[in-house]
Amino acid sequence: MTDFPFFNQGALIGAGRDMGKVALIDLSGPAARPVTYAALDAMAKAVARGLLKRGLKRGDRIGILAANSAEFLAAFYGIQRAGLVAVPVNWRFPAATVDYVLGNSGAALVFCDEARRAAVPAGIPAIVMGGAEWDALLDPGPFDAVMPEPAEPALFLYTSGSTGRPKGVVLSHQSHLWVVEQRLRGADISQERALIAAPLYHMNGLALAQLCCAAHITVVLLPQFDARAYLKAIGEHRVTWITGVPPMMAMLLQERDLVAATDLSSVRHVRCGSAPTSPALLAAIQATFPQARFVNGYGTTEAGPVVFGPHPDRIPTPPLSVGYPHPAVQLRLRATDGTIGDEGVLEQKCPAQMNGYWQRPDIRPPLTDDGFYVTGDVFRRDEHGFHYVIGRVDDMFISGGENIFPSEVEKVLETHPGVEQSAVIPVPDDIKGTKPVAFVVRSAGAEIDEATVKAHALAHAPAFMHPRRVWFLDALPLMGTNKIDKAQLAAWAKDRLAVD
């Protein structure tokens, strides 16, 4: 793409395109609701006009506390077109955390859906999208999107808060426009049909929605992830492009009856990210979508989803690799001794990087003196330059002097045909300091027990990595981002160990 026409992150609908094309098939109501690009554009303009008419000023923050819907995206785009800052909020946060996020951001107004109206703190005006207040706010008519200043904030995305209070990542218009521009380069993708079920308060779903809008793609939009609804949406709407995190994909494939009964042949692209994909899960995905190209993606809230891509010499990307460094991104791997080499914490520099964390003087931004973002993710690089995720520095624990990354143990456990999913966590140990334990979801019909799982780990990995206890679950608990909730698993492990 040689001429990039966009300048405001909220105005990604290209002039001169077919405005009668369906932009969204909204599945948030009792029936599928098609929304054309003309209707989405008009709604976003009406939001922008209405917010300014209400007296809001450039730079004011506007919260969005709602499940996915056409109105969510219209509000999101309209806020930014008006020069205001969108603050999507994780509605699965506890009430106190929602209060903190809206208070920390200084939200002047909150758009919400009816189900989450009571979660808006007293003292902050709330508008229920699709209701009478929404209709009153909308001010139909023409609107020219604001031209942002360099590094002007467009969006705050709050981290999950798994290591403390959520941090508001400040992202400029230019940062995500650069992401869209890079992802649009190459083949015309306008004829794809993408399914979005990841929450729009998270980078995964939001970045895909922005790309689809700029590429003039039809999006099938689920209010939230539900495995059976997801599969039905693929079959009924002939979806070609799906994306998610590994636990979502694993839950999808557990619905074997519906997988077998649904025509999934339309799917041509499967992208999985936010956590390492195990060999067993990859094999199951490829068996379910044999006609699809699989991409093991990687990205961060702080620096965006454009990090890796294909090899410049056209060497095929190994199945479990996240790819070769993108030509517009600088990357390096820093080992624990500070040296730069083939294994260590990924540091990256690119135009998508955040401005910093909002109103958090207590936290030093994870940036090096020469401007690289320190991701906290440990990678390995092979002889061809392909990168592989090993795990999070935060997740690594030491057992008897040995470093253990949970994802490495999980990959081993999931090579057993009786293991559908696994999650490994550390628990205290009087001798070794900590030791690994595992929660496992059995494959359909499998009758494996704890001894079988332990023996498999001992046979295929160093002894220090094998889980000292194994407990079985029907499903692993998920956080609001659809990642595995390891804090919940740690609480369950503590309770179970107490009665052993």
C-alpha positions in Angstrom: 0.0 0.0 0.0 1.7 3.2 -1.1 -0.8 5.9 -0.1 -2.1 5.6 3.4 -5.2 7.8 3.7 -5.9 7.8 7.4 -4.9 10.4 10.0 -7.3 9.9 12.9 -7.6 6.5 14.6 -11.4 6.9 14.8 -11.8 7.6 11.1 -10.8 4.4 9.4 -13.6 4.2 6.8 -12.1 5.0 3.5 -13.6 7.6 1.2 -14.7 6.3 -2.2 -15.3 2.7 -0.9 -18.6 0.9 -1.3 -20.5 2.4 1.7 -23.4 0.0 1.1 -21.2 -2.9 2.0 -21.9 -4.6 5.4 -19.3 -3.5 7.9 -20.7 -5.5 10.8 -23.0 -8.5 11.4 -23.8 -7.8 15.0 -24.8 -10.9 17.0 -25.3 -9.1 20.3 -29.1 -9.2 20.0 -31.8 -11.9 19.4 -31.2 -11.8 15.7 -28.2 -11.1 13.5 -28.1 -7.3 12.7 -26.3 -6.1 9.5 -24.7 -2.7 9.8 -23.4 -1.1 6.6 -20.3 1.1 6.4 -22.6 4.0 5.7 -24.6 3.4 8.8 -21.5 2.8 11.0 -19.9 6.0 9.6 -23.0 8.0 10.3 -23.3 6.7 13.8 -19.7 7.5 14.6 -20.2 11.1 13.2 -23.3 11.5 15.3 -21.4 10.4 18.4 -18.6 12.8 17.8 -21.1 15.7 17.2 -23.1 14.8 20.2 -20.2 14.6 22.6 -18.9 18.0 21.5 -22.4 19.5 21.7 -22.6 18.2 25.3 -19.6 20.4 26.1 -16.8 17.8 26.2 -13.3 19.2 25.3 -10.4 17.9 23.4 -8.4 15.4 25.4 -11.3 14.5 27.8 -11.5 10.7 28.5 -14.6 8.8 27.8 -15.1 5.3 29.2 -16.8 2.4 27.4 -18.1 -0.4 29.7 -19.9 -2.8 27.5 -19.9 -6.1 25.7 -19.0 -6.1 22.0 -21.6 -4.4 19.7 -22.0 -2.1 16.7 -22.7 0.7 19.2 -19.4 0.0 21.1 -17.4 0.5 17.9 -19.4 3.6 16.8 -18.8 5.1 20.2 -15.1 4.2 20.1 -14.7 5.7 16.7 -16.8 8.8 17.4 -14.9 9.6 20.6 -11.6 9.6 18.7 -12.9 11.6 15.7 -13.9 14.3 18.1 -10.4 14.5 19.6 -11.4 12.8 22.8 -9.7 9.7 24.3 -11.5 6.4 24.4 -11.1 4.2 27.5 -12.5 0.7 27.0 -12.9 -1.0 30.4 -12.7 -4.6 31.2 -16.2 -5.3 32.5 -15.1 -8.5 34.1 -13.0 -6.6 36.6 -14.3 -6.5 40.2 -16.4 -3.5 41.0 -13.6 -1.8 43.0 -11.2 -2.2 40.0 -13.7 -0.8 37.5 -14.0 2.2 39.9 -10.2 2.5 40.0 -9.9 2.4 36.2 -12.5 5.0 35.6 -11.2 7.2 38.5 -7.6 6.9 37.4 -8.4 7.7 33.8 -10.5 10.7 34.9 -13.4 9.6 32.7 -15.8 12.5 32.2 -18.6 10.2 30.8 -19.2 6.5 30.4 -20.9 4.7 27.6 -22.3 1.4 28.8 -24.8 -1.3 28.0 -27.8 -2.1 30.1 -26.2 -5.1 31.8 -23.4 -3.0 33.1 -25.2 0.2 34.0 -25.0 -0.5 37.7 -21.2 -0.9 37.5 -20.7 2.8 36.6 -19.5 4.6 39.7 -21.8 7.2 41.2 -20.8 10.7 40.1 -19.8 9.8 36.5 -22.5 10.4 33.9 -23.5 7.2 32.1 -25.2 6.7 28.8 -26.8 3.3 28.0 -26.0 2.6 24.3 -29.1 1.9 22.3 -31.4 3.4 24.9 -33.2 6.8 25.1 -30.1 8.6 26.4 -28.1 7.3 23.5 -30.7 8.5 21.0 -30.7 11.9 22.7 -26.9 12.1 22.5 -26.6 11.3 18.8 -26.5 14.4 16.7 -26.7 13.3 13.0 -24.9 15.3 10.4 -21.5 15.8 8.7 -18.3 15.8 10.8 -14.7 16.3 9.9 -12.4 14.2 12.1 -9.9 16.2 14.2 -6.3 16.2 13.0 -4.3 14.9 15.9 -1.1 16.5 17.1 2.0 14.4 17.1 1.7 11.8 19.9 -1.7 13.0 20.9 -3.5 10.3 23.0 -6.3 8.5 21.3 -6.8 5.5 23.5 -6.1 4.2 27.0 -6.0 0.4 27.3 -5.7 -0.9 30.9 -3.6 -4.0 31.6 -5.2 -7.0 33.4 -3.8 -6.0 36.8 -2.5 -9.5 37.4 0.7 -8.1 39.0 -1.0 -5.2 40.9 -3.4 -2.4 40.0 -4.2 -2.1 36.2 -2.0 0.3 34.3 -3.4 2.7 31.8 -1.4 2.3 28.6 -1.5 5.6 26.7 -1.6 5.0 22.9 -1.5 7.8 20.4 -3.3 8.1 17.1 0.0 7.6 15.2 0.8 4.4 17.1 -2.2 2.4 16.0 -2.4 4.0 12.6 1.1 2.8 12.0 -0.1 -0.7 13.0 -2.9 -0.6 10.6 -0.7 0.7 7.8 1.8 -2.1 8.3 -0.9 -4.8 8.4 -2.5 -3.5 5.2 0.7 -3.8 3.2 0.7 -6.6 0.6 -2.4 -8.5 -0.6 -5.9 -7.1 -0.8 -7.8 -8.6 2.1 -11.1 -6.7 1.6 -13.0 -9.9 0.6 -12.2 -11.6 3.9 -14.9 -12.1 6.5 -13.5 -11.9 10.1 -15.1 -13.2 13.3 -14.4 -11.2 16.4 -15.4 -12.6 19.8 -12.4 -11.3 21.8 -13.4 -8.4 24.0 -13.0 -5.0 22.4 -11.4 -3.7 25.7 -8.4 -5.9 24.8 -5.7 -5.3 22.1 -6.5 -8.7 20.4 -10.1 -7.8 19.4 -9.7 -4.1 19.1 -6.7 -4.1 16.7 -8.4 -6.6 14.5 -11.6 -4.5 14.4 -9.5 -1.4 13.4 -7.7 -3.4 10.6 -11.0 -4.7 9.3 -12.5 -1.3 9.2 -9.6 0.2 7.3 -9.5 -2.8 4.9 -13.3 -2.6 4.3 -13.8 -6.1 5.6 -17.1 -7.5 6.9 -16.8 -8.4 10.6 -19.1 -10.9 12.3 -19.2 -9.6 15.9 -20.1 -11.7 18.9 -20.8 -9.9 22.2 -18.3 -12.2 23.9 -16.7 -15.5 23.5 -18.9 -18.6 23.7 -17.5 -21.7 22.0 -20.8 -23.0 20.6 -21.9 -19.6 19.4 -18.5 -19.1 17.8 -18.7 -22.3 15.9 -22.2 -21.6 14.7 -21.2 -18.1 13.6 -18.4 -19.6 11.4 -20.8 -21.9 9.7 -23.8 -19.6 9.3 -21.8 -16.5 8.1 -19.1 -18.3 6.1 -16.3 -16.7 8.2 -12.8 -16.8 6.5 -10.6 -15.4 9.3 -10.6 -16.3 13.0 -8.3 -15.2 15.8 -8.0 -15.8 19.5 -5.9 -16.9 22.4 -4.9 -20.6 22.9 -7.5 -21.3 25.7 -10.3 -20.0 23.4 -9.1 -22.3 20.6 -8.9 -25.3 23.1 -12.4 -24.6 24.3 -13.6 -24.4 20.7 -12.2 -27.8 19.8 -13.7 -29.4 22.9 -17.2 -29.0 21.3 -16.6 -32.1 19.2 -20.2 -32.7 18.3 -20.7 -29.2 16.9 -17.3 -29.2 15.2 -18.3 -32.4 13.4 -21.8 -31.0 12.5 -20.6 -27.5 11.3 -19.2 -26.6 7.8 -15.9 -25.0 8.8 -14.4 -25.1 5.3 -14.7 -21.3 4.7 -11.9 -20.6 7.3 -8.7 -19.7 5.5 -6.8 -17.9 8.2 -6.3 -18.8 11.9 -4.3 -16.5 14.1 -3.5 -17.4 17.7 -1.6 -15.2 20.1 -1.2 -13.7 23.6 0.3 -17.0 24.9 2.4 -19.9 23.6 0.6 -22.5 21.4 1.4 -26.1 22.4 2.2 -28.7 19.7 -0.9 -30.7 20.6 -3.2 -27.7 20.3 -1.6 -26.7 17.0 -2.1 -30.2 15.6 -5.8 -30.1 16.7 -6.3 -26.7 15.1 -4.8 -27.9 11.8 -6.9 -31.0 11.8 -10.1 -29.0 12.4 -9.2 -26.3 9.8 -7.1 -28.2 7.3 -7.6 -25.6 4.5 -6.4 -22.6 6.7 -3.1 -21.0 7.1 -2.1 -20.9 10.8 -0.2 -17.9 12.2 1.3 -18.0 15.7 1.0 -14.3 16.6 2.6 -12.1 19.2 2.0 -8.6 20.4 1.8 -6.4 23.5 -0.6 -3.7 24.7 2.4 -1.4 25.1 3.9 -1.8 21.7 1.2 -3.3 19.4 0.7 -6.5 17.4 3.3 -5.8 14.6 6.4 -7.5 15.8 7.1 -10.6 13.6 6.4 -11.7 10.0 7.6 -13.9 7.2 11.3 -14.6 6.5 12.8 -12.2 3.9 14.4 -15.2 2.2 11.0 -17.0 2.0 12.1 -19.7 4.4 8.9 -21.3 5.7 8.0 -20.3 9.3 8.4 -23.3 11.7 5.0 -24.3 13.1 5.5 -23.1 16.7 7.5 -20.0 15.8 6.0 -16.5 16.0 8.1 -15.6 12.9 11.0 -13.5 11.8 11.4 -9.9 13.0 9.3 -7.4 11.1 11.5 -5.1 8.9 10.1 -2.0 10.6 10.7 -3.2 14.1 14.0 -3.3 16.0 14.4 -6.4 18.3 17.0 -7.8 20.6 17.1 -10.6 23.3 18.7 -9.7 26.6 20.0 -12.5 28.9 19.9 -12.4 32.7 23.6 -11.3 32.7 22.8 -8.3 30.5 24.3 -9.7 27.3 22.5 -9.6 23.9 22.2 -13.0 22.3 19.9 -15.8 21.1 17.8 -16.3 24.2 16.5 -13.7 26.7 13.9 -11.1 27.4 12.6 -9.5 24.2 13.2 -5.8 23.9 11.6 -3.9 20.9 11.4 -0.5 19.4 8.8 0.6 16.9 6.4 3.5 16.1 3.5 1.7 17.8 5.0 2.1 21.3 3.0 3.7 24.1 3.4 7.2 25.4 3.7 5.7 28.9 1.4 4.8 31.8 -1.3 7.3 32.7 -1.1 8.9 36.1 1.3 6.3 37.6 4.3 8.2 38.9 4.9 5.1 41.2 5.9 3.0 38.1 8.9 3.5 36.0 7.9 2.8 32.3 9.7 -0.4 31.1 11.9 1.4 28.6 15.7 1.2 28.2 17.8 4.3 28.0 18.0 3.9 24.2 14.2 3.7 23.9 13.5 -0.1 23.7 10.4 -1.4 25.4 11.2 -4.3 27.7 8.4 -6.8 27.1 9.0 -9.2 30.0 8.6 -12.1 27.6 11.5 -14.6 27.2 12.3 -15.8 23.6 14.7 -18.1 21.8 16.0 -17.3 18.3 17.1 -20.1 16.0 19.8 -20.1 13.3 17.5 -18.6 10.7 16.3 -15.8 12.9 12.9 -17.3 13.7 11.7 -16.5 17.3 9.9 -18.8 19.8 8.1 -17.8 23.0 9.5 -19.5 26.1 7.4 -17.8 28.7 6.9 -14.7 30.9 9.7 -13.6 33.2 6.9 -13.1 35.8 5.7 -16.7 35.4 9.2 -18.3 35.7 9.9 -19.8 39.1 12.9 -21.5 40.7 12.6 -25.1 42.1 15.7 -26.4 43.8 17.9 -24.0 41.9 16.4 -24.8 38.5 14.5 -22.3 36.4 11.0 -23.5 35.3 8.8 -21.9 32.7 5.2 -23.2 33.1 4.6 -23.1 29.4 7.5 -25.5 28.8 6.0 -28.0 31.2 2.5 -27.6 29.7 3.9 -28.3 26.2 5.2 -31.6 27.5 2.0 -32.6 29.3 -0.1 -31.8 26.2 1.9 -34.3 24.1 0.0 -37.1 25.9 -3.1 -38.0 23.9 -5.2 -38.1 27.1 -4.4 -34.4 28.0 -6.6 -31.8 26.2 -5.3 -28.8 28.2 -3.0 -28.2 31.1 -1.9 -25.3 33.4 1.2 -25.5 35.6 1.7 -23.2 38.6 4.3 -23.1 41.4 3.4 -23.9 45.1 5.6 -23.5 48.2 7.9 -26.3 49.1 9.9 -26.6 52.3 13.0 -28.2 50.6 13.0 -26.8 47.0 11.4 -23.4 47.8 8.7 -23.9 45.2 7.6 -26.9 43.1 5.4 -27.3 40.0 1.8 -28.7 40.2 -0.6 -29.1 37.3 -4.3 -28.8 36.5 -5.3 -30.9 33.6 -8.4 -31.2 31.3 -8.7 -34.8 30.0 -9.3 -35.5 26.3 -12.7 -36.9 25.5 -13.0 -40.5 26.6 -9.6 -40.5 28.3 -9.2 -42.2 31.6 -5.8 -41.0 32.6 -4.9 -40.5 36.3 -2.4 -38.5 38.2 0.3 -41.2 38.1 0.0 -41.4 34.3 0.5 -37.7 33.8 3.5 -37.7 36.2 5.1 -40.6 34.4 4.7 -39.0 31.1 6.4 -35.8 32.3 9.3 -37.8 33.8 9.7 -39.7 30.6 9.8 -36.6 28.3 11.3 -33.8 30.4 14.0 -33.3 33.1 12.8 -34.7 36.4 12.8 -31.2 38.1 10.0 -30.1 35.7 7.5 -32.8 36.5 4.4 -31.7 38.4 4.4 -33.1 42.0 0.6 -33.0 42.1 -1.9 -33.3 39.3 -5.6 -32.3 39.6 -8.3 -32.8 36.9 -10.9 -30.2 35.9 -13.7 -30.2 33.3 -12.4 -26.8 32.1 -9.7 -24.3 33.1 -10.9 -21.0 34.5 -10.5 -18.0 32.3 -9.8 -14.3 33.0 -11.6 -11.5 31.2 -9.1 -11.6 28.4 -9.8 -15.3 27.9 -6.3 -16.2 29.2 -6.1 -18.9 31.9 -6.8 -17.5 35.4 -3.7 -18.8 37.2 -4.5 -16.8 40.3 -7.7 -18.8 40.7 -5.7 -22.0 40.1 -3.3 -21.0 42.8 -6.1 -20.5 45.2 -7.5 -23.9 44.4 -4.1 -25.6 44.7 -3.6 -24.0 48.2 -7.0 -25.4 49.3 -6.3 -28.9 47.9 -2.9 -29.1 49.4 -4.2 -28.1 52.8 -6.4 -31.2 53.0 -3.8 -33.6 51.6 
